Amino acid sequence: MKLKNPIFKISFVALSIITASLFLIPLGNSESNVFSAFFFAVADDPNTHYITMSTVDLGNGQLAYQMISHEIEDINQVITDVTFARYGIVPGPSIPGPAIIINQGDEVFLTLVNNLGEDCVSVHVHGVHYSIEDDGTLASTNKVEDSCATPSNSKTYHWVAAKGTVGTWPYHDHTFGGEIGAEDKGLYGVVIVNESHTEALIEGTLRNFPINKIDKEYVMYMVQTNFWGLEIDHKNGGLQTPLWVNPTLVAKQNDEVRFHVLGLGSQSHTFHAHAHRWVDPGTTNVIDTKNIGPLERHVFVLKAGEGVGSGDWMYHCHVFSHMQAGMSGIFRVSPEGGPSIPGESPIV
């Protein structure tokens, strides 16, 4: 750990809210025009995250985000480097990109480096708050400026996880090659904004479950006719492992695990898991199937193997043509657990 006094540090003042202007932001790629309020939220112990990522050409028609560094500054200006603990000793480019995990009240300074050698590339994020200059879109969309990184100039984005932003939010490119961007080539990831608890159906009871008791998380993107996955192992310091295409998810029996299922692209999907059931957030409905539209998210917690024990349990898209095209994988529950098993990787 080290001390740092950043030039751009913005202090959170107790019981005060600084509200900036409201902007009408026209968003492309099938999104509706929305108002985005940029303001700073009150938090008891907010952290500031200093993140650097790059964009990389995988050489097979696909592009990927790559984590370079992630430091967290606490309210006492103590900086902790979490790069290796969260993303591995040598974080490589991956599809999906890194999961950026923060708490409600935190702020983020994310610097993007364009290693593609051309054009401008961006990070457009959903859910959290930011100014129009940090929208990650072109001037033709945001009416202000190109909010992206070129090969000669990086771009730093400032986000605030203000009150009400708890949730799982996709981020993706919105500028490379034009207004739509290169999400379809692999430039996407997720920001997870946590609060202290979440709801979960455990042993037949709907509980207010502590986030710090979750053993593993699986971030699963439903894209065209494939799942693209990422594991976050909290028993191993929150280490993230890219799982690529249609992976085998592995959990220890009776571990509490959280799924984040997101829809990307233009198609709608139906997520279904065998042998396990969970509560549909915001309701008391117990389900095992959920419709997932473009840019929709579904997040739930369950106990691995509850009521069924160990075994290999299928998960898949319930749209028959998608499942027939291979959109499925295995949720493996065993007494010993272990790391999840990546599917086919496009990197040779």
C-alpha positions as CSV (number, residue, x, y, z in Angstrom):
1,M,0.0,0.0,0.0
2,K,1.1,3.6,-0.6
3,L,-0.1,7.2,-0.1
4,K,-1.1,9.3,-3.0
5,N,-2.6,12.8,-3.3
6,P,-4.1,12.8,-6.8
7,I,-4.7,16.1,-8.6
8,F,-8.2,15.0,-9.8
9,K,-9.4,13.6,-6.4
10,I,-12.9,14.8,-5.7
11,S,-13.9,14.7,-2.0
12,F,-17.2,13.4,-0.8
13,V,-18.7,15.8,1.8
14,A,-21.1,14.4,4.4
15,L,-24.7,15.2,3.9
16,S,-24.1,17.3,0.8
17,I,-25.0,16.6,-2.8
18,I,-23.5,18.6,-5.6
19,T,-25.8,18.4,-8.6
20,A,-24.7,19.3,-12.1
21,S,-26.8,19.9,-15.2
22,L,-29.1,17.4,-16.8
23,F,-28.2,16.4,-20.3
24,L,-30.4,14.8,-23.0
25,I,-28.1,12.2,-24.4
26,P,-29.1,10.6,-27.7
27,L,-27.8,7.1,-27.6
28,G,-27.3,4.8,-30.6
29,N,-27.4,1.1,-31.1
30,S,-31.1,0.6,-30.4
31,E,-31.1,2.6,-27.2
32,S,-33.8,5.2,-26.6
33,N,-33.0,8.9,-25.8
34,V,-32.6,9.2,-22.0
35,F,-31.9,11.9,-19.4
36,S,-28.6,11.3,-17.5
37,A,-28.2,13.2,-14.3
38,F,-24.6,13.6,-13.2
39,F,-24.2,14.2,-9.5
40,F,-22.1,13.2,-6.5
41,A,-23.6,10.9,-3.9
42,V,-23.1,10.8,-0.2
43,A,-21.2,7.6,1.0
44,D,-19.8,6.7,4.5
45,D,-16.5,5.4,3.2
46,P,-16.2,6.0,-0.5
47,N,-13.3,4.7,-2.5
48,T,-11.7,6.1,-5.6
49,H,-10.6,3.6,-8.3
50,Y,-7.8,4.4,-10.7
51,I,-8.0,2.0,-13.6
52,T,-6.1,1.7,-16.9
53,M,-7.3,-0.6,-19.7
54,S,-6.3,-1.0,-23.3
55,T,-7.9,-2.3,-26.4
56,V,-6.2,-5.1,-28.4
57,D,-6.8,-6.8,-31.7
58,L,-6.9,-10.5,-31.3
59,G,-5.9,-11.0,-34.9
60,N,-9.0,-13.1,-35.8
61,G,-11.5,-10.4,-36.5
62,Q,-12.2,-9.9,-32.8
63,L,-11.2,-7.1,-30.4
64,A,-10.8,-7.2,-26.7
65,Y,-10.3,-5.0,-23.6
66,Q,-7.3,-5.7,-21.4
67,M,-6.8,-4.7,-17.8
68,I,-3.4,-2.9,-17.2
69,S,-3.7,-1.6,-13.7
70,H,-6.3,-1.1,-10.9
71,E,-5.6,0.9,-7.7
72,I,-8.1,1.8,-5.0
73,E,-7.7,4.8,-2.8
74,D,-9.7,4.8,0.4
75,I,-11.0,7.8,2.4
76,N,-7.7,8.1,4.2
77,Q,-5.8,8.4,0.8
78,V,-4.2,5.0,1.3
79,I,-3.8,3.3,-2.1
80,T,-3.9,-0.4,-2.6
81,D,-2.9,-2.1,-5.9
82,V,-5.5,-4.9,-6.6
83,T,-4.4,-5.6,-10.2
84,F,-2.8,-9.0,-9.6
85,A,-5.3,-10.1,-6.9
86,R,-8.3,-9.4,-9.1
87,Y,-7.1,-10.0,-12.6
88,G,-4.1,-12.4,-12.4
89,I,-0.4,-12.1,-12.5
90,V,-0.4,-11.2,-16.2
91,P,-3.9,-10.0,-17.2
92,G,-4.4,-10.7,-20.8
93,P,-7.0,-9.4,-23.3
94,S,-10.2,-11.3,-23.0
95,I,-13.8,-11.5,-24.2
96,P,-15.7,-10.6,-22.1
97,G,-13.6,-7.7,-20.7
98,P,-12.7,-7.3,-17.0
99,A,-15.5,-7.0,-14.5
100,I,-15.1,-3.7,-12.7
101,I,-16.4,-4.2,-9.1
102,I,-17.1,-1.1,-7.0
103,N,-19.4,0.0,-4.2
104,Q,-22.3,2.5,-4.2
105,G,-20.7,5.9,-3.5
106,D,-17.3,5.1,-5.2
107,E,-15.9,7.0,-8.1
108,V,-13.8,5.8,-10.9
109,F,-11.2,7.3,-13.2
110,L,-10.7,4.9,-16.0
111,T,-8.0,5.6,-18.6
112,L,-8.4,3.8,-22.0
113,V,-5.4,3.3,-24.2
114,N,-6.0,2.6,-27.9
115,N,-3.6,-0.2,-29.1
116,L,-5.6,-0.9,-32.2
117,G,-3.5,1.4,-34.3
118,E,-6.4,3.2,-35.9
119,D,-9.7,5.1,-35.4
120,C,-11.0,6.0,-31.9
121,V,-12.3,3.5,-29.4
122,S,-14.3,4.1,-26.2
123,V,-15.9,2.8,-23.0
124,H,-19.6,3.7,-22.9
125,V,-21.0,2.6,-19.5
126,H,-24.6,2.1,-18.3
127,G,-26.0,2.7,-14.9
128,V,-23.4,5.0,-13.2
129,H,-23.3,8.7,-13.5
130,Y,-20.9,10.9,-15.6
131,S,-20.8,14.1,-17.6
132,I,-21.5,14.2,-21.3
133,E,-17.8,14.4,-22.0
134,D,-17.4,11.0,-20.5
135,D,-20.2,9.4,-22.4
136,G,-18.0,7.3,-24.7
137,T,-19.7,8.3,-27.9
138,L,-18.9,10.4,-30.9
139,A,-19.6,14.2,-31.2
140,S,-22.2,13.3,-33.8
141,T,-24.1,11.5,-31.0
142,N,-23.4,13.5,-27.8
143,K,-23.2,16.9,-29.6
144,V,-20.1,17.9,-27.6
145,E,-17.0,16.0,-28.5
146,D,-15.5,12.6,-29.5
147,S,-15.3,10.8,-26.2
148,C,-12.8,8.2,-27.2
149,A,-9.1,7.2,-27.3
150,T,-7.0,7.4,-30.5
151,P,-3.7,5.7,-31.1
152,S,-1.9,8.9,-30.1
153,N,-4.1,10.1,-27.2
154,S,-5.6,8.1,-24.4
155,K,-9.0,9.0,-22.8
156,T,-9.8,9.2,-19.1
157,Y,-13.4,8.7,-18.1
158,H,-14.8,9.8,-14.7
159,W,-17.8,7.9,-13.3
160,V,-19.6,8.2,-9.9
161,A,-21.6,5.3,-8.5
162,A,-24.2,7.7,-7.0
163,K,-27.1,6.7,-4.8
164,G,-29.5,4.5,-6.8
165,T,-26.9,3.0,-9.1
166,V,-26.6,-0.4,-7.4
167,G,-26.8,-3.1,-10.0
168,T,-25.0,-4.9,-12.9
169,W,-24.3,-2.6,-15.8
170,P,-22.7,-3.4,-19.2
171,Y,-20.0,-1.3,-20.7
172,H,-18.9,-1.4,-24.3
173,D,-17.3,0.4,-27.2
174,H,-19.6,3.0,-28.9
175,T,-17.2,4.7,-31.4
176,F,-14.8,2.3,-33.2
177,G,-15.8,2.2,-36.9
178,G,-18.7,4.6,-36.3
179,E,-21.5,5.5,-33.9
180,I,-22.5,1.9,-33.2
181,G,-19.0,0.8,-32.2
182,A,-17.4,-2.6,-31.9
183,E,-19.4,-4.3,-29.2
184,D,-20.2,-7.1,-31.7
185,K,-16.4,-7.7,-32.1
186,G,-15.9,-8.4,-28.4
187,L,-15.4,-4.9,-26.8
188,Y,-17.7,-5.3,-23.8
189,G,-17.6,-6.0,-20.1
190,V,-19.5,-5.2,-16.9
191,V,-19.5,-2.8,-14.0
192,I,-20.9,-4.3,-10.8
193,V,-22.0,-1.7,-8.2
194,N,-22.6,-3.4,-4.8
195,E,-24.3,-2.4,-1.6
196,S,-23.8,-4.4,1.6
197,H,-26.7,-7.0,1.0
198,T,-28.8,-8.5,-1.7
199,E,-31.9,-10.7,-1.7
200,A,-31.5,-14.5,-2.1
201,L,-33.6,-17.6,-1.8
202,I,-31.5,-19.9,0.5
203,E,-32.9,-23.1,2.0
204,G,-36.4,-22.1,1.0
205,T,-36.3,-18.7,2.7
206,L,-36.0,-15.3,1.1
207,R,-33.1,-13.6,2.9
208,N,-31.3,-10.3,3.0
209,F,-28.0,-11.9,2.1
210,P,-24.6,-10.3,2.8
211,I,-22.6,-9.6,-0.4
212,N,-19.3,-10.5,1.4
213,K,-20.6,-14.0,2.0
214,I,-20.9,-14.8,-1.7
215,D,-18.4,-17.5,-2.6
216,K,-18.3,-17.2,-6.4
217,E,-19.9,-15.1,-9.1
218,Y,-20.5,-16.0,-12.8
219,V,-20.9,-13.2,-15.3
220,M,-22.6,-14.7,-18.3
221,Y,-23.3,-12.7,-21.5
222,M,-25.9,-14.1,-24.0
223,V,-24.6,-13.0,-27.4
224,Q,-26.1,-14.3,-30.6
225,T,-25.9,-18.1,-30.2
226,N,-23.2,-18.3,-27.5
227,F,-22.6,-17.7,-23.8
228,W,-19.5,-15.7,-23.0
229,G,-18.4,-16.1,-19.4
230,L,-16.3,-14.8,-16.5
231,E,-15.7,-16.3,-13.1
232,I,-15.0,-14.2,-9.9
233,D,-13.7,-16.4,-7.1
234,H,-14.1,-14.7,-3.7
235,K,-12.4,-17.6,-2.0
236,N,-9.3,-16.7,-4.0
237,G,-9.2,-13.0,-3.3
238,G,-11.8,-12.1,-6.0
239,L,-9.7,-13.5,-8.8
240,Q,-11.3,-13.1,-12.2
241,T,-10.9,-15.8,-14.9
242,P,-12.2,-15.3,-18.4
243,L,-14.3,-18.4,-19.4
244,W,-14.7,-17.6,-23.1
245,V,-17.5,-19.5,-24.9
246,N,-20.1,-21.9,-23.3
247,P,-17.9,-22.8,-20.3
248,T,-18.4,-25.4,-17.6
249,L,-19.2,-23.5,-14.4
250,V,-17.9,-25.2,-11.3
251,A,-19.0,-24.7,-7.7
252,K,-18.5,-26.5,-4.4
253,Q,-21.7,-28.0,-3.1
254,N,-23.5,-25.6,-0.7
255,D,-21.5,-22.6,-1.8
256,E,-23.6,-19.4,-2.3
257,V,-23.0,-18.2,-5.8
258,R,-24.3,-15.2,-7.7
259,F,-25.1,-15.2,-11.4
260,H,-25.1,-12.0,-13.6
261,V,-26.8,-12.8,-16.9
262,L,-26.7,-10.1,-19.5
263,G,-28.1,-9.8,-23.0
264,L,-25.9,-8.2,-25.7
265,G,-26.5,-7.7,-29.4
266,S,-29.9,-7.5,-31.1
267,Q,-31.5,-10.8,-30.2
268,S,-33.7,-11.8,-27.3
269,H,-32.9,-14.9,-25.2
270,T,-34.4,-17.1,-22.5
271,F,-31.9,-18.2,-19.7
272,H,-32.8,-21.5,-18.2
273,A,-30.9,-23.6,-15.6
274,H,-31.6,-27.2,-14.6
275,A,-32.1,-28.5,-11.1
276,H,-31.8,-25.0,-9.4
277,R,-34.4,-22.3,-8.7
278,W,-34.1,-18.8,-7.5
279,V,-36.2,-15.7,-6.6
280,D,-36.9,-13.2,-9.4
281,P,-35.4,-10.0,-7.9
282,G,-38.0,-7.5,-6.8
283,T,-40.7,-10.2,-6.5
284,T,-41.4,-13.3,-4.4
285,N,-41.7,-15.5,-7.6
286,V,-39.4,-18.6,-7.6
287,I,-38.2,-19.3,-11.1
288,D,-35.7,-21.3,-13.2
289,T,-36.2,-19.5,-16.5
290,K,-35.9,-15.8,-17.4
291,N,-36.4,-13.8,-20.6
292,I,-33.3,-11.7,-21.4
293,G,-33.7,-8.9,-24.0
294,P,-30.9,-6.8,-25.5
295,L,-29.0,-4.9,-22.7
296,E,-31.2,-6.5,-20.0
297,R,-29.7,-7.9,-16.9
298,H,-30.8,-10.6,-14.5
299,V,-28.9,-11.1,-11.2
300,F,-29.6,-13.8,-8.6
301,V,-28.0,-15.8,-5.8
302,L,-28.5,-19.5,-5.1
303,K,-26.9,-22.3,-3.1
304,A,-25.1,-24.7,-5.3
305,G,-26.7,-28.1,-5.3
306,E,-29.5,-27.2,-2.9
307,G,-32.1,-30.0,-2.8
308,V,-30.3,-31.9,-5.6
309,G,-26.7,-32.5,-4.4
310,S,-23.7,-32.9,-6.6
311,G,-24.0,-33.3,-10.4
312,D,-23.7,-31.8,-13.8
313,W,-26.6,-29.6,-14.5
314,M,-27.2,-28.0,-17.9
315,Y,-27.8,-24.3,-18.5
316,H,-28.9,-23.1,-21.9
317,C,-31.0,-20.6,-23.9
318,H,-34.5,-21.8,-24.1
319,V,-35.0,-20.3,-27.6
320,F,-34.8,-23.6,-29.4
321,S,-32.9,-22.4,-32.5
322,H,-30.2,-20.9,-30.2
323,M,-29.9,-24.0,-28.1
324,Q,-29.7,-26.1,-31.3
325,A,-26.8,-23.9,-32.5
326,G,-24.9,-24.7,-29.3
327,M,-25.9,-22.1,-26.8
328,S,-25.5,-24.2,-23.7
329,G,-23.1,-25.3,-21.0
330,I,-22.8,-27.2,-17.7
331,F,-23.1,-26.0,-14.1
332,R,-21.0,-28.6,-12.2
333,V,-21.6,-29.0,-8.5
334,S,-19.2,-31.3,-6.6
335,P,-18.1,-31.8,-3.0
336,E,-14.6,-30.4,-3.7
337,G,-15.5,-27.6,-6.1
338,G,-12.6,-26.0,-8.0
339,P,-12.1,-23.5,-10.8
340,S,-14.6,-23.2,-13.7
341,I,-13.5,-24.7,-17.0
342,P,-13.2,-22.2,-19.9
343,G,-14.7,-23.0,-23.3
344,E,-13.1,-22.6,-26.6
345,S,-10.8,-19.6,-26.7
346,P,-10.2,-17.6,-29.9
347,I,-6.6,-16.9,-28.8
348,V,-4.2,-19.4,-30.3
